[in-house]
Amino acid sequence: MNESKNEPVSREHINAYLDGELTLEEREHLLIRMASDPNLRAEICAQRTLKEQVRVAYDNLPRPNASATHRYLNAAWRQSLVAGVLLVLGLSGGWLAHDRLDQSPVVERLAGLPAGLQPVTLSERVDTQRVVLHLDSSAPERLSASLDVAERLARSRGQGQVELVVNSFGLDLLRQDRSPERARIERLAERYPNLVFVACGQTVARLLREGQPVVLLPEARVASSAINEIVARLRQGWVYVKV
Amino acid sequence: MLPFVFDFATRRRLEAMRPRLYRLAYAWCHDSHLADDLAQDALTKSLTRMGQLREVQALEGWLFSILNNCWRDHLRGDREFEDIAEMDELIYSGEPGPEQQVSRRQTRDRVRRAIASLPLGQRQVLTLVDIEECAYAQVAGILEIPVGTVMSRLSRARQALRGLLENEDKRVTQTHLRRVK
């Protein structure tokens, strides 16, 4: 999946980026290209939106007649398994992502970062006191894990800054009606003034367009888009970590 | 008491996969009864083949490939099968809810309709990657095709889908404008 510096980025390569199929090095190269190419950023945003539309298109499907189903277990039991399914989804996602990442050549280890998460940097002058975290999943354990990481980093960087940027399904973390972590976010924001929560404006706009009410937590700031925010931070020498 | 023939933990894990199997089958065939049958077939077959499963982590991919086999068997037996039948029923059925719900459902229906019109191979790759978040290599294993084919089908599927949705957007806007006049 190599792409030379000046050739246009192929559709397959953009897909591979969105599907988490690129190596860390390839992702870094693409982020560099994105930093200077607004068209590429727009294209990636459009493709990401499409991916999300497909992802949710089959939620709440019509069920056939109940008599034909429930062959193994009764309905109550079925209900109780939903949580288990979510857990499997989140865990397997993390496992796959971890499997595909390489070690960053620039910042090999970032103090306070749990094993399994990889720091990415773009700038020549990296400031490891400033970290931008990125969450795009709504799996409950990913939400709480991202807060664990944010808290740990904010605590160890009294003078530094930590920003948790959420987009796509990760927006749930900062939504008033959906976040299971409201109380914790309020507590964290109070205790760590150097920790900031940022929502992707593009995701918010898309949900509003689709007719979904979006009310964010009072602690959330809104950026024009998650990608813009992350690229801007990377340019300023921040360390980027996908959580 | 439920009559357990197989061990409880295995049953529970398989049963927990049923909603996902149903959703994936539905995304392939767009027919709720057929999707339910396919999911059921896949679960029944998986119970009899449990011994073939070596790794716990491989469970999902293994079930999806069984589902794919059930789907293929079905297509072989029913060549006249029309996979976008029932779509109209799907789109216009159901109680009209609050405006927001209608709008969200319309978006979903629009996307489903577009996916239903993709060639089957593209549809399967797209739904495995986007709905089930499978890695390319996993999709290649499930559908028994090379990774390069996974990538090219995915690329074509997304391109076609964007075209379909954008065209429809234009059409909707034009209709709306005409109505306003």
Chai-1 contact restraints between the chains, C-beta under 6 A:
chainA,res_idxA,chainB,res_idxB,connection_type,confidence,min_distance_angstrom,max_distance_angstrom,comment,restraint_id
A,R11,B,S155,contact,1.0,0.0,6.0,A-B,restraint_1
A,E12,B,M151,contact,1.0,0.0,6.0,A-B,restraint_2
A,E12,B,S155,contact,1.0,0.0,6.0,A-B,restraint_3
A,N15,B,L154,contact,1.0,0.0,6.0,A-B,restraint_4
A,N15,B,S155,contact,1.0,0.0,6.0,A-B,restraint_5
A,D19,B,V129,contact,1.0,0.0,6.0,A-B,restraint_6
A,E21,B,Y136,contact,1.0,0.0,6.0,A-B,restraint_7
A,L50,B,R158,contact,1.0,0.0,6.0,A-B,restraint_8
A,L50,B,R162,contact,1.0,0.0,6.0,A-B,restraint_9
A,K51,B,D130,contact,1.0,0.0,6.0,A-B,restraint_10
A,Q53,B,V111,contact,1.0,0.0,6.0,A-B,restraint_11
A,V54,B,D130,contact,1.0,0.0,6.0,A-B,restraint_12
A,R55,B,D130,contact,1.0,0.0,6.0,A-B,restraint_13
A,R55,B,I131,contact,1.0,0.0,6.0,A-B,restraint_14
A,A57,B,R108,contact,1.0,0.0,6.0,A-B,restraint_15
A,A57,B,V111,contact,1.0,0.0,6.0,A-B,restraint_16
A,A57,B,R112,contact,1.0,0.0,6.0,A-B,restraint_17
A,Y58,B,R23,contact,1.0,0.0,6.0,A-B,restraint_18
A,Y58,B,A27,contact,1.0,0.0,6.0,A-B,restraint_19
A,Y58,B,I131,contact,1.0,0.0,6.0,A-B,restraint_20
A,L61,B,Y26,contact,1.0,0.0,6.0,A-B,restraint_21
A,P62,B,S32,contact,1.0,0.0,6.0,A-B,restraint_22
A,P64,B,S32,contact,1.0,0.0,6.0,A-B,restraint_23
A,P64,B,H33,contact,1.0,0.0,6.0,A-B,restraint_24
A,P64,B,D36,contact,1.0,0.0,6.0,A-B,restraint_25
A,Y72,B,E15,contact,1.0,0.0,6.0,A-B,restraint_26
A,L73,B,E15,contact,1.0,0.0,6.0,A-B,restraint_27
A,L81,B,A16,contact,1.0,0.0,6.0,A-B,restraint_28
A,G84,B,A16,contact,1.0,0.0,6.0,A-B,restraint_29
A,V85,B,A16,contact,1.0,0.0,6.0,A-B,restraint_30
A,G93,B,E133,contact,1.0,0.0,6.0,A-B,restraint_31
A,L96,B,A135,contact,1.0,0.0,6.0,A-B,restraint_32
A,E210,B,R104,contact,1.0,0.0,6.0,A-B,restraint_33
A,E210,B,T107,contact,1.0,0.0,6.0,A-B,restraint_34
A,G211,B,Q100,contact,1.0,0.0,6.0,A-B,restraint_35
A,G211,B,S103,contact,1.0,0.0,6.0,A-B,restraint_36
A,G211,B,R104,contact,1.0,0.0,6.0,A-B,restraint_37
